[in-house]
Amino acid sequence: SLSAGLDLAGRFLFAFLTLMTLIANLVFIEEAVYIYRKVPSSKRSIIIWINAAAPVIATTSCVGMWIPRSTMFTDFTAAVFFATVIHKFLLMMIKECGGQKLLLRRFENGRFKISTGPCCCCCLCLPRVRITRRTLFWLKLGTFQFAFFRPVLMFLSIVLWTNGNYTLYSLSPKGAAIWINCFVGVLTILALWPVGIMFQQVRTLLMCKKIIPKFALYQFILILNHLQAAIINILATQRIIPCAPPLSSSARGAYVTQQLLIMEMFLITVISRVVYRRRYGDLEPPECMAEAAGDNKETP
């Protein structure tokens, strides 16, 4: 068994990381109760979803650490959950502006700057697009497609894996893994683009609602869960991370990724509690007060 193969230091590390995961989940539950009691009903579920990203990734990493054979399922579960969070983050920015109608009224003569990352940050010559109901629909569709297609691709990968046609870390062009991962990468970039466009438009308006640190936390989760994991997996596949019997290079890479993610998601969970918690009865800037009044009118 796994625990039998660990020395004293290894058992202590596993126990400590498991404790961090448990504390992260308790912090999230406490924050979810606070949000449910204090936040208008139109925003509750969205903010709880976004806050759940870090503890969910920490939990899946902890399960994968203790049960190595579940790594494929835990990685996919975390990826699918965060795909939904990307869509929810875009909706949260619209809600924080008072909803779609108030956002359109506020920016009726405005234009979206589409020359932003990750797609077109270098294409400064791109024209600005008018802010209309149609453009908002396309932005929402851009994030929704990823939340829809990621579970579909996850199901396809598991079917191929059970048939022996899918190897998680395989870079062979003859295997299905590299083609599915490339397709997922394209869909991810197309989903991140609308979030960047909306953030550029509303960041000044939502400064009083800490949108910049919220966006920074969202970006950190994205980078750590996808880019960091991909780099470590490539290093393990190329044997730069050496094997240490009974663990192969890929297994050691997976362990390193999971252990780093648990510590990083723990910190992000604690910081999110500070960033997303605010006293709604305190005096706020006039624009924030007007938006809060609009939220109360929307609440049945």
C-alpha positions, 0 to 999 in steps of 0.5 A: 500500500501507499502508506506502507511504502512511505518513511516517517518524513513522507507520512508526516508530509502527507498528513500535513498536506491532508490537514491543509486540504481539510482547513481549506475546505473548512475556510471555504464552508465558513465563507460560503455561509457568510456569502449566503447570509450577506450577499444578494441572492442574484450573486450568491451562487456565482460567488460561491462557485468562484470561491470553491475553485481553490478548495476543489482543486486542493481536494482533488490533488489530495485524493490523487496524492493518496490514490495515485491511480485516480490521478487521471480522474482527479485532474479531469474533475479539477479541470472541468470545475475550473472551466465552469468557474471561468464562465462564472467569473465573466457572469460575476463581472456583469452582475457586479456592474448591476446586471446586463441592462444596467451595464448596457445603459452605463456603457451605451456609447462605449466600445470593447477593446478586443486587442487583449490577451491571451488571443490578440494582445499583440494585435493593437490595430484591431478595431474596438467593438460596440458594447451591445446585447449581441456582443455580450452574448458572444462574450458569454458564448465564448466562456460557455463553450469551454464549460460545455465542451470540457466535460464532453472531452473528459468523457471521450478521454475516459472512454479512450483510456478504458479502451487503451487508446489514451495515455495521460502524458503521451506526446506521441502524434499517433496517440489521442492524448496530444490531439485532445490536449491541443484542442482543449488548449485552443478552447481554453484560450478562446474562453479566457479572451472574453474574460480579459475583454470584460475585465479591461472594460469594467476594472475602473468601475469595479475598483471599489469591489476589489475586482483587480485582486479577484481577477489576480486570484483567478489568474493565479489558479489558472496558471498554477493548475494548468501551466505549472502542471503542464511544465512539470509533466513535460519535465517528467516525460523527458526524464528531467525529473528522475525516477526514484523506485518504486516511482517512475518519472511520471509518477514523481511529476504527478506527486510534485504537482499535487503537493504544490497545488495543495499548498498553493490552493490553501494560500489562495483559499485564505486570501480569497476569504479576505478579498471576497468578504466585505461588510455590506453595511459599510459606507461605499463609494456612490457608484457602488451604493447605486449598484447595491440598490440595483441588486436589491431591486432585482432580488425577489 
